[in-house]
Amino acid sequence: MANVRWLAGYRHPRYAAGQWTPALLQVFASARPAVEAVHELGDPIAVWLAVFHALWSGVLRVRLDEPLHERAVVCLARQEAEAA
């Protein structure tokens, strides 16, 4: 529940990826630790907000049954569906 409460704080549209959307989709095309992708994209403060919103909105996926941390493996939501 702690992970869901944390991500809920980023549900407001002001945190939407906007300019980061294409880059987020590309950088998470393969599952990888979130921190690696964030640093690859640029300004961590702006990018983390977009990542958290994308996780909340279901664009990106992360395991919520484990503590959320910077090295948590994140992927596109459609990848998870295709693997099932």
Secondary structure as UniProt FT lines:
FT   HELIX           2..8
FT   TURN            9..10
FT   HELIX           13..15
FT   HELIX           18..20
FT   HELIX           21..27
FT   STRAND          32..33
FT   HELIX           34..41
FT   HELIX           44..57
FT   STRAND          60..61
FT   TURN            70..71
FT   STRAND          73..76
FT   HELIX           77..83
//
